[in-house]
Amino acid sequence: MIRPVHLSILLLPLLLGPLSPARAADACDALTARMIRATGASLAGRTGTLAVFRAADAERMSLTCGKPPRMVFSALAREPAYPFYALIGQAAQALTGAKAEAVEALALALHQEALLTGSPRQGVAGRAALRCETAPDADPFATPRTRCILIPDPKLVLRRRAGLFADARAG
């Protein structure tokens, strides 16, 4: 025999299930609005967890909401102008709390290294993890020519789950 209390506990996830996608959409709406305020970009479109922006300093700027959130910045130029890196810094500050200037400098340095080596480069500035890559110089038709991907530093998430401070080292 099942008691009514137990039955309600079993049905609770079924009743709360439809609320979680709505909450996720609200969280993504809030993050999208924060990116618009921080970067001055305009929303070009949104589908589910993906938001695409129009920005003067990037050919494409997109946000994928989730755990962790991810932003992708693309430029048609193989060597974009400095405002492209400033845009990445502004977005990183809004997304992760990292200092915009530090992320700008990291983005520029990673891009320069990617140009020299021909392979993607990645690094961390504050709470922001960044990966930048460029298209090969031999392929002038490759688009985009430059791409940088920004996420919160995954090491900080693991440290938080382990109960360590952001500056502490495990072990």
VMD Tcl script that draws the C-alpha trace (Angstrom):
set ca {
  {0.00 0.00 0.00}
  {1.36 3.41 -0.96}
  {0.74 6.23 1.43}
  {-0.47 9.60 0.00}
  {2.69 11.31 1.25}
  {4.91 8.97 -0.73}
  {2.78 9.36 -3.83}
  {3.13 13.15 -3.69}
  {6.89 12.83 -3.34}
  {6.96 10.60 -6.42}
  {4.84 13.05 -8.41}
  {6.78 16.16 -7.36}
  {9.49 15.83 -10.06}
  {6.79 15.40 -12.69}
  {5.09 18.58 -11.53}
  {8.32 20.59 -11.29}
  {9.83 19.23 -14.52}
  {8.15 21.74 -16.87}
  {9.44 24.64 -14.78}
  {13.13 23.87 -15.33}
  {13.18 24.73 -19.08}
  {11.41 27.99 -18.27}
  {13.97 28.76 -15.61}
  {16.77 27.92 -18.02}
  {15.22 30.23 -20.63}
  {14.95 33.03 -18.06}
  {18.59 32.55 -17.07}
  {19.63 32.63 -20.73}
  {17.54 35.77 -21.29}
  {19.27 37.43 -18.35}
  {22.73 36.43 -19.60}
  {21.89 37.63 -23.11}
  {20.75 40.99 -21.74}
  {23.95 41.26 -19.69}
  {26.06 40.66 -22.84}
  {24.11 43.32 -24.75}
  {24.65 45.87 -21.96}
  {28.35 45.01 -21.58}
  {29.31 44.98 -25.25}
  {26.81 47.27 -26.95}
  {26.01 44.50 -29.44}
  {22.47 43.97 -30.67}
  {20.60 40.69 -30.65}
  {20.36 39.19 -34.14}
  {18.44 36.09 -33.09}
  {17.85 33.53 -30.39}
  {16.95 29.86 -30.56}
  {16.84 27.78 -27.39}
  {20.19 28.17 -25.65}
  {21.91 29.97 -28.56}
  {21.91 33.75 -28.94}
  {23.59 35.44 -31.92}
  {24.59 39.11 -31.81}
  {25.52 41.82 -34.28}
  {28.57 43.77 -33.26}
  {30.51 46.39 -35.17}
  {33.83 44.83 -34.17}
  {33.09 41.16 -34.92}
  {31.59 39.40 -37.90}
  {29.76 37.07 -35.57}
  {29.37 36.92 -31.82}
  {27.34 34.12 -30.26}
  {26.47 32.96 -26.77}
  {25.58 29.40 -25.85}
  {23.90 29.27 -22.47}
  {24.61 26.20 -20.41}
  {27.07 24.81 -17.97}
  {29.49 26.41 -18.68}
  {28.26 29.27 -20.84}
  {30.36 29.82 -23.98}
  {30.90 32.79 -26.27}
  {32.36 32.59 -29.77}
  {33.79 35.64 -31.56}
  {34.55 35.47 -35.27}
  {36.20 37.94 -37.62}
  {36.64 37.80 -41.39}
  {40.07 39.41 -41.12}
  {43.06 37.23 -40.35}
  {44.40 40.12 -38.30}
  {41.38 41.96 -36.88}
  {41.62 45.50 -35.54}
  {42.11 46.10 -31.82}
  {38.38 46.72 -31.07}
  {37.79 43.00 -31.76}
  {39.95 42.16 -28.71}
  {38.31 44.92 -26.64}
  {34.92 43.33 -27.40}
  {36.22 39.98 -26.11}
  {37.45 41.69 -22.94}
  {34.11 43.42 -22.32}
  {32.23 40.15 -22.79}
  {34.65 38.27 -20.52}
  {34.16 40.81 -17.77}
  {30.38 40.41 -17.98}
  {30.49 36.62 -18.32}
  {33.20 35.71 -15.81}
  {34.10 38.80 -13.81}
  {37.65 38.82 -15.20}
  {39.27 42.19 -15.83}
  {38.49 43.33 -19.37}
  {42.00 44.71 -19.96}
  {43.66 41.44 -18.93}
  {41.44 39.41 -21.26}
  {42.03 41.88 -24.13}
  {45.77 41.47 -23.71}
  {45.44 37.68 -23.50}
  {43.26 37.55 -26.64}
  {45.77 39.64 -28.59}
  {48.72 37.53 -27.38}
  {46.95 34.24 -28.16}
  {46.01 35.50 -31.61}
  {49.59 36.55 -32.34}
  {50.87 33.15 -31.18}
  {48.28 31.40 -33.36}
  {49.43 33.44 -36.36}
  {53.07 32.50 -35.72}
  {52.54 28.81 -35.01}
  {49.55 28.07 -37.23}
  {47.82 26.22 -34.41}
  {45.18 27.25 -31.85}
  {46.41 28.76 -28.59}
  {44.68 28.94 -25.24}
  {45.18 30.67 -21.94}
  {43.55 31.98 -18.79}
  {43.18 35.52 -17.46}
  {41.49 35.78 -14.09}
  {38.33 33.71 -14.31}
  {38.24 33.66 -18.12}
  {39.56 30.81 -20.26}
  {40.18 31.72 -23.89}
  {41.14 29.84 -27.06}
  {42.02 31.69 -30.27}
  {42.76 30.32 -33.73}
  {43.35 31.66 -37.22}
  {42.70 30.21 -40.67}
  {45.79 29.16 -42.63}
  {47.33 31.95 -44.68}
  {47.40 29.64 -47.70}
  {43.58 29.49 -47.77}
  {42.28 33.01 -48.52}
  {38.70 31.73 -48.81}
  {38.44 30.24 -45.32}
  {35.83 31.99 -43.22}
  {36.01 33.02 -40.51}
  {39.68 33.93 -40.59}
  {39.90 34.48 -36.82}
  {37.92 32.83 -34.03}
  {38.15 33.10 -30.25}
  {36.14 31.02 -27.78}
  {35.52 32.28 -24.25}
  {34.34 30.23 -21.26}
  {34.63 30.60 -17.49}
  {37.86 28.98 -16.29}
  {36.90 25.32 -15.66}
  {39.55 24.96 -12.94}
  {37.72 27.50 -10.79}
  {34.49 25.53 -11.07}
  {36.29 22.36 -9.95}
  {37.96 24.21 -7.07}
  {34.62 25.61 -5.96}
  {33.09 22.13 -5.96}
  {36.04 20.83 -3.96}
  {35.61 23.59 -1.40}
  {38.90 25.34 -2.26}
  {39.42 29.05 -2.67}
  {40.05 30.32 -6.21}
  {43.75 30.97 -5.45}
  {44.31 27.70 -3.56}
  {46.05 24.77 -5.15}
  {44.79 21.25 -4.78}
  {47.14 18.66 -3.26}
}
mol new
graphics top color blue
foreach p $ca { graphics top sphere $p radius 0.5 }
foreach p [lrange $ca 0 end-1] q [lrange $ca 1 end] { graphics top cylinder $p $q radius 0.2 }
display resetview
